[in-house]
């Protein structure tokens, strides 16, 4: 679904490492709509 040689990595204390990809590295044609939502606490 995605391949990148330049992910952004976010390090927060007591949290797992998060990896963010640029839109250009994601094959958006493979994504499907979803009713799932995410909220920050």
Secondary structure by P-SEA (a helix, b strand, c coil): cccccbbbbbbbccccbbbbbcccccccccbbbbccccccc
